[in-house]
Amino acid sequence: MSIQKWSETIWVVRLNDDPAFTEDMDHLADQALAPDRMPHLILDLSAVVSIGSSNLSALLRLRKSAIDRETKLRLTAPPDPVWAVFLTTGLDKVFQFSHDTSTALTELQIGP
């Protein structure tokens, strides 16, 4: 996982495929969920080949933390098999997606 701190309030995180995905999410939670304010997060899924229920649960927990702390979470560039899982589970309507990281950065900086 690589974390690019785009600014104090926006982080871009490139997640890896499992088994690293689980470790990445744990590491991200440790860093992003500090006692102070959580940054807006852009999670780049382009390197994730498949996604399972435990991965989806971790994303949902992170989403809840973002909502509780009034920050935004965007997912970008899911490969087709990963996107299919989001469509099948209905989570495509729960998470906010952007085509790529540049688009997500623009959307976060412009606002709603």
N, C-alpha and C positions, 0 to 999 in steps of 0.2 A: 504494500500500500504506500502510496505517496500522498502527502498532504501539502498542498500549496496554499499558503496563507495569502490569498489575493489581497486582502486588507484586514484590518482588525475585526471586521464584522462579516467577512465572507471567506470561507475555506472551500477549496476544490480538492476533492478526495478521489483518487483513482483506486477502485477496489480490485482485488485479484479474485481468481476463481478458487473454489474450495480445494483444499482445506484452509487456505490462507484467508478466505472470505470471513470465516468465523473469527479468526484471530484479528483481522483488520477491524471488524465491527467492535470487538472488545476494546481494542486499542483506541479506536476513534471515540467510543463512549467515555473512556478514561480522560482523553484530552479535551473533547468538546463539551462535556457535561460538568465542567468545573463549577464551583459554587456561584461564581458570577454568571454573567449572561452568556448563553450559548450562541456561537456564530451562525449565520445562515450557512447552510451546507449544500454543495453541489456534489452529488455522488456520480462519478463516471463509471458506468457498468460495462464499458466496451470490452474489457478483458475477462468478464464473467461469462463462462461457457454454459453453465447450468445453474439453476437456483432451486433450492429445496425449501421445505417448510420451516426448518430452523433459520435459514437465511431470511425468509420472508418475515418470520417473527422478530428477528433482530431489526429489520428495517421498520417494522410497525412500532416497535418500542422506541426507536430513534425518532420516528414521526411524532409519537405522542409527546416525547420530551421537547421536540421543536414546538409543538402546539402549546404545551404548558409554559414554555419560556418565550412565546410569541416571536419565534424565528421561523424562517422558511427552509424547506427541504425540497430539493429538486433532484430527480434522477435523470441521467442523460445516457444516450447511446446504447440502450440495451440491444444485444444481438437478437436475431429473430427467435431462437429457442427460448430465450429469457423473456422476451416480450410476449410470447405465446403463453407463458405461465401467468404473467400479469393479466392478460386478457381472459384466460380460462378461470382464474380465481376472482375476477372482478376488481382486482386491485389497481387496474388501470384507471379506475374512477376515484380511487382513494389517494393515490400519489400524484404529484405534479411532475410531468415529464417535459423535457426539452430535447430538441433534436441533437444538440451538441453542447459542449461546455461554453463556447462563445455566446450562443443564444441564451443559455441559462444565466450567464453573467449579465448580459444586457437586460434580461427580464427582471433580475433582482435589483439592478441599479435604477431602472426606470420606475419600478413599483408595480402595483397591481394591474 
